Amino acid sequence: MPKKYHIHVKPTSLELDLISKFRLERGDECINCGRCIKVCVYEAHKRREDDPRKMADPISALCKNCFRCIQECPRGAMTKSIMPAFKTLGDEYWTSEMILSIWKQAEVGKVPVSGAGYRGKFTGPGFDSMWTDMSEIVRPTRDGIHGREYISTHVDLGRKLDRLIFSEDGELLSEIPDTVDLPIPMIFDAYEYKVADIVKIAMAGAAEAIDTLAVFPASEITAEIEKYVKHFIPLLSYNEIEKHADLLDKVKVLELYYTGELLADFETIRKNIKQITNALVAVRIPASAGVENTVLALTQKGAEIVHIITDHHGNEQGEQARFVKEVLEDVHATLIKEAVRDALTIIASGGIAMAEHVPKSIISGADVVSLDIPLILALGYELHGVKEELLIPPDEIDRIPQEKGIQRIVNLLGAWHSQMLEVMGAMGIREVRRLRGETGRAIYFETLEKETFATLFGNNT
């Protein structure tokens, strides 16, 4: 059994003027009584340092919408409104609330609180239509984070044997394939997005700090980040293998762009790679109609890892685009039907915007989830939904210290890992490997809707 795994978080502020949701204002009616200081547990109110007799301007970024200061002010001097910039932040998928939550988790390494409680929708498209079974949460002896019971988030990359074969003398005849162990089912990959060098450095350093892997195009690995090479997954085309032979000999996993030629000649290409490096080989496939058949064909030809890519909203290519959840379910079911599911590791990318999306992706059929936009947001980037300028860096991005950028991503992963332990503990699952494809431990809105209304309206489809 792997040792207990813990991510060490440390409060790390970027000290930038990031967008906040609420704007607190103190009017002229204020009598500087300090009542708001006493009632605000989030420390949004303080006295002025130069003159403690007077109140300083409220710190709007700390407001959690609890209304205590407004309710308790004896003169009605406090007002609260929504920041105009907050209304333009995000898009229909990456909501402004999500972005602020990611900023806060990257700062403190914990789940942010909301003074007014949850006021959002209880269902919707994509992952919002899926609920995990939390029936074990009522058992008081369960405590996955603090250790009453051990919960493992370790996963293996590579092929797994479906059985062991022994000789009559008890000698193991099965050839054990190489695997790479990760302490969490999450890797990093921001290749699809143009980002500042500090983001790449932070990704590489955080990958080393929490012992996971980060995908980088082989041609973009600079001397500044090469010191983290043991935690790289170089991304390249199959005809660049010899060009990057020295790099490939240092890594545990490499990733190839998918092409029709790669599929047709995959067995030969795999043999050529073996002559250069013992690294596992992943294939990067953009999700589109029929991707499950492509994945099956690669598996039957000896592929060890497949990285399925959807867009930043989690949708595949094409007019009848499926969401990443449905793509994973179809790929997983296809491999099970052909009895080759354990021969392949599936990495899922795209649309992973919240901690809960990680276990939901694994339940849908993934082994590992690849994080992209959340890592970029952790360094203060804004997302505004315009494809040409999807992610906008803060003005001071080049002045962020490397150690601070690394710690921000470590903090985000620390928060997400803790939330994953909470979900698994509440589900009564003690090993994340068992979570894969465990759809019986989830409830789907579409299924409930069909079961409830199909008989009423005579529609069984």
C-alpha positions as CSV (number, residue, x, y, z in Angstrom):
1,M,0.0,0.0,0.0
2,P,1.4,3.5,-0.9
3,K,2.3,5.8,1.9
4,K,-0.2,8.4,2.9
5,Y,0.0,11.3,0.6
6,H,-0.3,14.9,1.6
7,I,0.0,18.2,-0.3
8,H,1.6,21.0,1.7
9,V,-0.3,24.2,1.2
10,K,0.8,27.7,2.3
11,P,-1.2,30.9,2.1
12,T,0.2,32.7,-1.0
13,S,-1.2,36.0,-2.2
14,L,-0.3,37.4,-5.6
15,E,-0.8,40.9,-4.1
16,L,-2.6,41.9,-7.3
17,D,-5.8,43.9,-7.6
18,L,-7.9,40.9,-8.7
19,I,-11.6,41.3,-9.5
20,S,-13.9,40.7,-6.5
21,K,-17.7,40.0,-6.6
22,F,-18.9,42.6,-4.1
23,R,-18.2,46.3,-3.7
24,L,-18.6,47.5,-0.1
25,E,-18.9,51.2,0.5
26,R,-19.0,53.2,3.7
27,G,-21.0,56.4,3.5
28,D,-20.7,59.7,5.2
29,E,-23.2,58.5,7.9
30,C,-20.4,56.4,9.5
31,I,-19.7,57.4,13.1
32,N,-16.5,55.2,13.3
33,C,-18.0,53.0,16.0
34,G,-16.3,49.9,14.8
35,R,-19.4,47.7,15.1
36,C,-18.7,46.3,11.6
37,I,-15.2,45.1,12.7
38,K,-16.8,43.1,15.5
39,V,-19.4,41.4,13.4
40,C,-17.4,40.6,10.3
41,V,-15.5,37.3,10.7
42,Y,-13.9,37.7,7.3
43,E,-11.9,40.9,8.4
44,A,-13.3,43.0,5.6
45,H,-13.4,46.0,8.0
46,K,-10.4,47.6,9.8
47,R,-9.4,50.9,11.3
48,R,-7.0,53.2,9.5
49,E,-3.4,52.7,10.5
50,D,-2.6,56.4,10.4
51,D,-5.6,57.3,12.5
52,P,-7.2,54.4,14.5
53,R,-10.1,56.7,15.5
54,K,-11.4,56.4,11.9
55,M,-12.5,53.5,9.8
56,A,-10.5,52.5,6.7
57,D,-12.2,51.7,3.4
58,P,-13.7,48.3,3.4
59,I,-11.7,45.4,1.8
60,S,-14.3,44.3,-0.8
61,A,-12.3,41.3,-1.9
62,L,-12.8,39.7,1.6
63,C,-16.6,40.1,1.5
64,K,-18.5,36.8,1.6
65,N,-22.0,38.3,1.2
66,C,-23.2,37.6,4.8
67,F,-24.7,41.0,5.2
68,R,-23.8,41.2,8.9
69,C,-22.1,44.6,8.6
70,I,-25.0,46.1,6.7
71,Q,-27.5,44.7,9.2
72,E,-25.5,45.7,12.3
73,C,-24.5,49.2,11.3
74,P,-26.4,51.6,13.7
75,R,-26.4,54.4,11.1
76,G,-27.1,52.4,7.9
77,A,-23.8,53.7,6.5
78,M,-22.8,50.4,4.7
79,T,-23.9,49.6,1.2
80,K,-23.1,46.6,-1.0
81,S,-23.3,46.1,-4.8
82,I,-22.0,43.9,-7.5
83,M,-18.7,44.9,-9.1
84,P,-19.2,45.8,-12.8
85,A,-16.0,43.9,-13.8
86,F,-17.4,40.8,-12.1
87,K,-20.4,40.7,-14.5
88,T,-18.0,40.5,-17.5
89,L,-15.8,37.8,-16.0
90,G,-16.1,34.2,-17.3
91,D,-18.6,32.8,-19.8
92,E,-21.6,30.4,-19.8
93,Y,-19.4,27.5,-18.7
94,W,-16.5,29.1,-16.8
95,T,-18.7,31.2,-14.5
96,S,-17.4,34.2,-12.6
97,E,-18.1,32.3,-9.4
98,M,-15.8,29.4,-10.5
99,I,-13.0,31.8,-11.4
100,L,-13.1,33.6,-8.0
101,S,-13.2,30.2,-6.3
102,I,-10.1,29.0,-8.1
103,W,-8.3,32.3,-7.2
104,K,-9.1,31.8,-3.6
105,Q,-8.2,28.1,-3.5
106,A,-4.8,29.0,-5.1
107,E,-4.3,31.6,-2.4
108,V,-5.2,29.6,0.7
109,G,-5.2,25.9,-0.4
110,K,-8.7,25.4,1.1
111,V,-12.3,25.4,-0.1
112,P,-13.5,29.1,0.1
113,V,-16.6,29.8,2.2
114,S,-19.7,31.6,1.1
115,G,-21.5,33.6,3.8
116,A,-24.9,33.5,2.1
117,G,-24.7,29.7,1.3
118,Y,-25.3,28.0,-2.0
119,R,-27.8,29.8,-4.2
120,G,-27.0,28.2,-7.6
121,K,-28.8,25.6,-9.7
122,F,-29.1,22.1,-8.5
123,T,-28.9,20.6,-12.0
124,G,-28.0,21.6,-15.5
125,P,-25.9,20.4,-18.5
126,G,-22.7,18.5,-18.4
127,F,-21.3,17.6,-15.0
128,D,-24.2,19.4,-13.3
129,S,-26.6,16.7,-14.4
130,M,-24.5,14.1,-12.4
131,W,-24.6,13.6,-8.6
132,T,-22.4,11.2,-6.7
133,D,-23.7,8.8,-4.1
134,M,-22.8,10.4,-0.7
135,S,-24.6,7.8,1.5
136,E,-21.5,7.0,3.6
137,I,-21.2,10.6,4.8
138,V,-23.6,9.7,7.7
139,R,-21.2,7.3,9.2
140,P,-19.3,9.1,12.0
141,T,-16.2,6.7,11.9
142,R,-15.4,7.8,8.3
143,D,-12.7,10.5,8.1
144,G,-10.6,10.3,4.9
145,I,-8.6,13.4,5.3
146,H,-7.4,13.1,8.9
147,G,-6.7,9.4,8.8
148,R,-9.2,7.2,10.7
149,E,-9.3,5.2,7.5
150,Y,-6.8,5.3,4.7
151,I,-7.9,6.6,1.3
152,S,-5.5,6.1,-1.6
153,T,-5.5,8.4,-4.6
154,H,-2.6,6.6,-6.3
155,V,-3.0,5.6,-9.9
156,D,-0.8,3.7,-12.4
157,L,-0.2,4.9,-16.0
158,G,0.3,2.1,-18.5
159,R,-1.1,-1.3,-19.3
160,K,-2.3,-3.7,-16.6
161,L,-2.6,-7.4,-16.7
162,D,-6.0,-8.9,-16.6
163,R,-4.6,-12.1,-15.2
164,L,-1.4,-13.8,-14.1
165,I,-0.1,-17.0,-15.7
166,F,2.2,-19.4,-13.7
167,S,4.1,-22.5,-14.7
168,E,3.4,-25.9,-13.1
169,D,6.3,-25.1,-10.8
170,G,4.7,-21.9,-9.7
171,E,7.0,-19.7,-11.7
172,L,5.4,-16.5,-13.0
173,L,5.2,-16.6,-16.8
174,S,3.3,-13.4,-17.4
175,E,5.5,-10.4,-18.5
176,I,4.8,-7.5,-16.1
177,P,4.4,-4.3,-18.2
178,D,6.1,-1.1,-17.1
179,T,3.9,1.4,-15.3
180,V,4.3,4.9,-13.8
181,D,2.8,5.5,-10.4
182,L,1.2,8.9,-9.6
183,P,0.0,9.8,-6.1
184,I,-2.9,11.7,-7.5
185,P,-5.1,11.1,-10.6
186,M,-4.2,14.6,-12.0
187,I,-1.6,15.8,-14.4
188,F,-0.9,19.3,-15.9
189,D,-1.3,20.4,-19.5
190,A,-1.8,23.9,-20.7
191,Y,-0.4,23.3,-24.3
192,E,-3.6,24.5,-26.0
193,Y,-3.3,28.0,-24.5
194,K,-0.8,30.7,-25.0
195,V,0.6,31.6,-21.5
196,A,3.5,33.5,-20.0
197,D,6.8,31.7,-19.2
198,I,6.1,32.1,-15.5
199,V,3.0,29.8,-15.9
200,K,5.1,27.1,-17.5
201,I,7.7,27.4,-14.8
202,A,5.0,27.2,-12.1
203,M,3.5,24.2,-13.7
204,A,6.8,22.4,-13.9
205,G,7.8,23.3,-10.4
206,A,4.4,22.3,-9.0
207,A,4.5,19.0,-10.8
208,E,7.8,18.2,-9.1
209,A,6.5,19.4,-5.7
210,I,3.4,17.2,-5.7
211,D,5.1,14.4,-7.7
212,T,2.9,14.4,-10.8
213,L,3.6,15.1,-14.5
214,A,3.2,18.1,-16.8
215,V,2.8,18.0,-20.6
216,F,5.1,20.3,-22.6
217,P,5.8,20.4,-26.3
218,A,9.3,19.0,-26.8
219,S,10.2,22.0,-28.9
220,E,9.2,24.5,-26.2
221,I,11.2,23.0,-23.3
222,T,13.6,25.8,-22.3
223,A,16.7,25.6,-20.2
224,E,14.8,27.3,-17.3
225,I,12.3,24.5,-17.0
226,E,14.5,21.6,-18.1
227,K,15.7,21.1,-14.5
228,Y,12.2,19.6,-13.9
229,V,12.6,17.1,-16.8
230,K,11.8,14.0,-14.6
231,H,8.3,15.4,-14.3
232,F,7.7,16.2,-18.0
233,I,5.6,14.5,-20.6
234,P,7.2,15.7,-23.9
235,L,4.7,16.2,-26.6
236,L,5.8,15.7,-30.2
237,S,5.0,14.1,-33.5
238,Y,6.2,10.5,-34.3
239,N,8.7,11.8,-36.9
240,E,10.5,13.9,-34.3
241,I,11.5,11.0,-32.1
242,E,15.1,10.8,-33.2
243,K,15.5,14.6,-33.0
244,H,14.6,14.6,-29.3
245,A,16.2,11.3,-28.4
246,D,18.3,12.8,-25.6
247,L,15.3,14.3,-23.9
248,L,13.1,11.2,-24.3
249,D,15.8,9.1,-22.6
250,K,15.2,11.2,-19.4
251,V,11.4,11.0,-19.1
252,K,8.9,8.5,-17.8
253,V,6.2,9.2,-20.4
254,L,6.1,10.8,-23.8
255,E,3.1,11.8,-25.8
256,L,2.6,11.7,-29.6
257,Y,0.1,13.7,-31.7
258,Y,-2.5,11.4,-33.3
259,T,-2.6,11.0,-37.0
260,G,-3.9,8.4,-39.4
261,E,-0.4,7.4,-40.3
262,L,0.5,6.9,-36.6
263,L,-2.5,4.5,-36.2
264,A,-1.6,2.6,-39.3
265,D,2.1,2.1,-38.3
266,F,1.8,2.3,-34.5
267,E,3.4,-1.1,-33.8
268,T,6.5,-0.2,-35.8
269,I,6.7,3.3,-34.3
270,R,6.5,1.8,-30.8
271,K,9.4,-0.6,-31.5
272,N,11.5,2.3,-32.8
273,I,10.8,4.3,-29.6
274,K,11.8,1.3,-27.5
275,Q,15.3,1.5,-29.0
276,I,15.6,5.1,-27.7
277,T,13.8,5.1,-24.4
278,N,11.8,2.9,-22.0
279,A,9.3,5.7,-21.5
280,L,5.6,4.9,-21.8
281,V,3.9,6.2,-24.9
282,A,0.7,8.2,-24.8
283,V,-1.3,9.2,-27.8
284,R,-3.0,12.6,-27.9
285,I,-6.4,12.4,-29.7
286,P,-8.8,15.3,-30.2
287,A,-12.3,14.0,-29.3
288,S,-14.7,13.7,-32.3
289,A,-17.4,11.4,-33.6
290,G,-16.1,7.8,-33.4
291,V,-13.2,8.5,-31.1
292,E,-14.1,5.4,-29.2
293,N,-13.3,3.2,-32.3
294,T,-10.0,5.0,-32.7
295,V,-9.1,4.4,-29.1
296,L,-10.0,0.7,-29.4
297,A,-7.8,0.3,-32.6
298,L,-4.9,1.9,-30.8
299,T,-5.4,-0.3,-27.8
300,Q,-5.4,-3.4,-30.0
301,K,-2.1,-2.3,-31.5
302,G,-0.4,-2.0,-28.2
303,A,-1.1,1.6,-27.0
304,E,-0.5,2.1,-23.3
305,I,-2.0,5.5,-22.7
306,V,-4.5,7.6,-24.6
307,H,-5.0,11.3,-23.9
308,I,-8.5,12.4,-25.1
309,I,-8.8,16.1,-25.7
310,T,-12.1,18.1,-25.6
311,D,-12.4,21.9,-25.9
312,H,-12.3,24.3,-22.9
313,H,-16.1,23.7,-22.4
314,G,-15.6,19.9,-22.4
315,N,-17.2,19.4,-25.8
316,E,-15.8,17.3,-28.7
317,Q,-15.5,18.4,-32.3
318,G,-18.5,18.2,-34.6
319,E,-22.1,19.4,-34.9
320,Q,-23.5,16.6,-32.6
321,A,-20.8,17.2,-30.1
322,R,-20.8,15.1,-26.9
323,F,-19.7,16.4,-23.6
324,V,-16.6,14.9,-22.1
325,K,-18.6,12.9,-19.7
326,E,-20.5,11.1,-22.5
327,V,-17.3,10.7,-24.6
328,L,-15.6,8.9,-21.6
329,E,-18.6,6.7,-21.0
330,D,-18.7,5.6,-24.7
331,V,-14.9,5.0,-24.8
332,H,-15.0,3.1,-21.5
333,A,-17.9,0.9,-22.6
334,T,-16.3,0.1,-26.0
335,L,-13.1,-1.1,-24.3
336,I,-15.0,-3.2,-21.8
337,K,-17.1,-4.8,-24.5
338,E,-13.9,-5.9,-26.3
339,A,-12.3,-7.0,-22.9
340,V,-9.4,-4.6,-23.2
341,R,-10.2,-1.9,-20.7
342,D,-7.3,-2.7,-18.4
343,A,-4.9,-2.7,-21.3
344,L,-5.2,1.1,-21.5
345,T,-4.9,4.2,-19.3
346,I,-7.3,7.0,-20.3
347,I,-6.4,10.6,-19.6
348,A,-9.2,13.2,-20.0
349,S,-8.7,16.9,-20.9
350,G,-11.1,19.8,-21.2
351,G,-14.0,21.2,-19.2
352,I,-12.4,20.4,-15.8
353,A,-13.3,23.6,-14.0
354,M,-14.1,22.4,-10.4
355,A,-12.7,19.9,-8.0
356,E,-15.8,17.8,-8.2
357,H,-15.2,17.4,-12.0
358,V,-12.2,15.2,-11.3
359,P,-14.1,12.3,-9.5
360,K,-17.0,12.7,-11.9
361,S,-14.6,12.3,-14.9
362,I,-13.2,9.2,-13.3
363,I,-16.6,7.7,-12.6
364,S,-17.4,8.3,-16.3
365,G,-14.4,6.2,-17.3
366,A,-11.2,8.1,-17.1
367,D,-8.2,6.9,-15.1
368,V,-6.5,10.3,-14.9
369,V,-7.7,13.9,-15.5
370,S,-5.5,16.6,-17.1
371,L,-5.8,20.1,-15.7
372,D,-5.3,23.2,-17.9
373,I,-7.3,26.4,-17.4
374,P,-7.5,26.2,-13.6
375,L,-3.7,26.2,-13.4
376,I,-3.5,29.3,-15.5
377,L,-6.2,31.0,-13.5
378,A,-4.3,30.2,-10.4
379,L,-1.7,32.8,-11.4
380,G,-4.2,35.6,-11.7
381,Y,-5.3,35.2,-15.3
382,E,-8.9,36.3,-16.2
383,L,-11.2,34.4,-18.5
384,H,-13.7,36.5,-20.6
385,G,-15.1,34.1,-23.1
386,V,-13.7,35.7,-26.2
387,K,-11.9,32.9,-28.1
388,E,-9.2,35.2,-29.5
389,E,-8.5,36.5,-26.0
390,L,-9.9,33.8,-23.9
391,L,-7.3,34.1,-21.1
392,I,-5.9,37.6,-20.1
393,P,-2.9,37.8,-17.9
394,P,-2.6,40.3,-15.1
395,D,-0.4,43.3,-16.0
396,E,2.2,42.3,-13.4
397,I,2.4,38.6,-14.7
398,D,6.2,38.9,-15.4
399,R,6.9,40.1,-11.9
400,I,5.4,37.2,-10.1
401,P,8.2,35.3,-8.3
402,Q,8.7,31.7,-9.4
403,E,8.3,30.3,-5.9
404,K,5.0,32.1,-5.5
405,G,3.7,30.8,-8.8
406,I,4.7,27.3,-7.9
407,Q,3.0,27.5,-4.5
408,R,-0.2,28.9,-6.0
409,I,-0.6,25.8,-8.2
410,V,0.4,23.5,-5.3
411,N,-2.3,25.2,-3.1
412,L,-5.0,24.7,-5.8
413,L,-4.1,21.0,-6.0
414,G,-4.1,20.7,-2.3
415,A,-7.6,22.1,-2.1
416,W,-8.8,19.8,-4.9
417,H,-7.1,16.7,-3.4
418,S,-8.8,17.4,-0.1
419,Q,-12.2,17.7,-1.8
420,M,-11.6,14.5,-3.6
421,L,-10.9,12.7,-0.4
422,E,-14.1,14.1,1.0
423,V,-16.1,12.8,-2.0
424,M,-14.5,9.4,-1.9
425,G,-15.0,9.1,1.9
426,A,-18.6,10.1,1.6
427,M,-19.0,7.4,-1.1
428,G,-17.3,4.7,1.0
429,I,-14.6,4.2,-1.6
430,R,-11.1,3.8,-0.2
431,E,-9.1,3.6,-3.5
432,V,-9.5,5.9,-6.5
433,R,-8.8,3.0,-8.9
434,R,-12.1,1.5,-7.8
435,L,-13.9,4.7,-8.7
436,R,-13.2,4.3,-12.4
437,G,-16.4,3.6,-14.3
438,E,-18.3,3.2,-11.1
439,T,-21.5,4.6,-12.6
440,G,-23.6,2.7,-10.1
441,R,-22.3,5.2,-7.4
442,A,-23.7,8.1,-9.3
443,I,-27.2,9.5,-10.1
444,Y,-28.0,11.1,-13.5
445,F,-30.7,13.7,-14.0
446,E,-31.5,12.3,-17.5
447,T,-32.1,8.9,-16.0
448,L,-34.3,10.3,-13.2
449,E,-36.2,12.4,-15.7
450,K,-36.9,9.4,-17.9
451,E,-37.9,7.1,-15.1
452,T,-40.3,9.8,-13.7
453,F,-41.9,11.2,-16.8
454,A,-41.6,8.6,-19.5
455,T,-44.5,6.5,-18.3
456,L,-46.6,9.6,-17.7
457,F,-46.3,10.9,-21.2
458,G,-46.0,7.5,-23.0
459,N,-42.4,8.2,-24.1
460,N,-40.0,5.4,-23.4
461,T,-37.1,6.8,-25.4
